[in-house]
Amino acid sequence: MSPVDRQDLQAVLFDMDGTLVETEQYWGEAMFELAARLGGRMSAEARAATVGSTMRRSMTILHADLGVIRSEEQLLADARWVEDRTAELMAAGITWCPGARELLLGVRAAGLPTALVTTTPRRVADIVLATIRADLGGDPFDVTVCGDEVPARKPDPAPYRQAMAALDVEPAGCVVVEDSESGVAAGLAAGAAVLGVPTVQAIEPAQGLTLRDGLVGVDVDALAGLLRTHAAA
């Protein structure tokens, strides 16, 4: 990448579940199991609607899908159960999304600052981070922002703005990589160019958003080109 490109692209900010690592299925499995515990079956449409969402919204979607009424205390208990069960599933093994490892290593090799910005709470995200660090032989992220460390969660731009501030970079120089509608909305609202790689959940086109089927073949030059296209729009 040329010095001009490197100057334009200041940082790359990554979502975690379903973007870098194939962990969305664990969240889905845990929610399907919870639905069974509550005496019902979660629909595929409801599951897709929970991707990238907060636990509160996910539980609200699940309860509505099942037609059950839960108290605030029960909602919190359900959310905690899903987090605990997901953590158990993650501990059994985590794999990279195709192309994600190569892209992350390429970004680091280019000397670009990186951030991990996830709605997942720290205690669960740390399981994934430990696996990533062990595989790469070190921490590839300059900053990590988890869902329980922000004043508001995606689709609010607060998580990405917090990461940008910690990296000391301007939004116009950042590319956000996301797989969910709420994550894409958060990245765009924060002022970044966004690369969307939807898997479970469909993402509607938007200004500033580039959609791809996955990260295979995506490199630093592609991200820099995406940023220039966003700036020229």
N, C-alpha and C positions, 0 to 999 in steps of 0.2 A: 504494500500500500504506500502511495506517495506521501511525502510530508504534508502536502495540502490536504489530502484526504484525512490523514491522522489528526490534523488540526481541527477539521470540521467535526469529526466524530470524537466526542469527548469521553463517552462512557456507554456501556451496555448494561441494561438492567433486566434481569431474568425473573420470571415467575418460576415456581418449582413444580408442583404437582401437575402432571400431564404436559408440561413444557420441557423440562429438563429430564425428569425421571418418570417412569411409568408407575405412578402411585395412585392415580385416580381410581383404578379398579379396586384398590383397598378401601378407599372411602365409600365407593359404591357397595362393595360387599358388606361393609359394616352397617350401612343404612338399610340394605335389604334384610340383614339379620335382625336389626332393630324392628323393622316392620313386622317380621314374623313373630318377634317377642310380643308385639302389641296386637297380634291376632289378625294381621292383614298382609297384603303384598303390595310393595311399592311399584308403581308403573314406571316404564322406561322413560316416559315423558317427564315425570316428576323428578326422576334421577338426573336427567339431563339438565333440568332447570336449576339443580343445586350446584352444578360445576362452578368452581371459582367463587362461590357465595360464602357468606358468614355462616357459622354454625346455627345461629338463631334463625336466620332466614331458611336454612336447609331444614331445620326441624319443623318450622312453620309449614313449609311446602310438604314435607313428609306427613305431618299430622293431617293436613287438609286433604291430601291424596288418599289417606286411609279413612277419612271421615271420623277421626277421633278428636276429642277435646282433652287437652292436657293443661294442667295448672302451670304457673310460672316455675314452681319448684320441680315439677315433673319434666318440663321442657329442658331445664338446665341439667337435670339428671340424665335425660336422653342424650343431650349433646356430649356430656362427659363420657357416657357409655360408648358412643360412636368414636370419640377421640381415643379412648383407651383401647378399644378393639382394633382401630386402625393402626395404632402404635404396635400392637401385638403382631399384626399382619406384616407391617413394614420390617419388623425385627427379623422376620424369616428370610428376607432378601429383597433387594431393590435393583432394578435395571434401568439403564439410560434409555431415554427416548432416542430413536434412530437419528443420528447426526448431531445430537446435543453435545456429547462429549467432545467431538471434534471441533465444534463451533466454540465451545467454552475455552478449549485449549488454544485455539487460534486467536481468540480475543486476548487472552493472557499473553501469548507470544508477541502480539502487536503492541504490548505495553499499555493497553487500555484499562482504565479502572472498571471494576465490575461490582454489581450489587445483586443480591438475591432478595426479592420482595415477594413475600408469600402471605396469604391469609391464614395459613396453618399456624397454630400456636407454637411457641418456642419449644416446649417440651417434646412435641411430636416432630417438628422440623429438625431438631438436633439429631434425631435418629438418621434422617436422610443426610444431613450434613456430615455426620461421622462416616457414613459409607462413601460419600463423594470424596472427602479428604483422604480416606484410606486408599481409594482407587487412584487418585491423582498424586498422592504423595505430598499433599499440602492443601492449604485452603485457597481455592481459586477466587474467593470473593473478598473484596476490600470492605464491604459493608453487607450485613444481613439485617433485614427488617421483617419481623414476624407479626402475625395478626393480633397478638396480645400486647404489642409494643407501640401501637399507633392510636391517635385520638379518634380516627374513623377508618373503616376498612373499605376495600374495593367494593363498589365502583367509585368511591370517593378518591380523589387524587392524593389524599394525605400520605399514604404509604410510599408512593413514588416520590412525592415532593420531599419527604423525610430522607429518603435514600439519596436524592440528588443533593440536598443540603449537606449531608454527611460526606459525600464525595467532593463537594465544592465544585459542582459543574452546573452549567446552564441547561435548562430543559431543551432548548433548541439544538443542543449538541448531543442529545441522548437518543438511543434507540431502546425501546422496551420490547421484550419478546414474551408473548402471552398466548394462552390457549383458550381462554374463556371470554365471554361477553363482558362480564364485570371487570375483568383485568384489562381488557382492551379499552374499555371506557375510562378506567382509572389512568392508564398511560396517556391517552389522548387528552384528558382533562388536565393532566400535569404538564402538558405542553411538549411531549416527546413524539417522535415518529414511532409507530408501532408495527411490529411484524406479528401477525396473527397466524397461529398454526393450530386450528381447531381440530379436536379429536372427538370427544363425546358430544360437545355442544356446538351447534351452528352459530356462526358469527356473521352479522350483516355488514356489508361494505360501508365504509365511512371515509371521510376525508382525513388524510394522514395515516390511514391504515393500509398495509399491504398484506394480502392473504396468500398463504402457501399451504400445500398439503402436509408439509413437514419440514424438518431442518436439514435433511440430507442434501448436501451440496451448497448449503448456505455458509458463506465465509465472511471475513471482515470486509472484503471489497464489496460484497453484496449489501452488507449493512450500511457501509458508507454511501453506496449508490442510493439506497433507500432513503437515507437522511437527506441527500441532495434533492431527490425527487420531492420529498416532503417540503423542503425549504422553498422550492420553486413553485409549489402549488398555490 
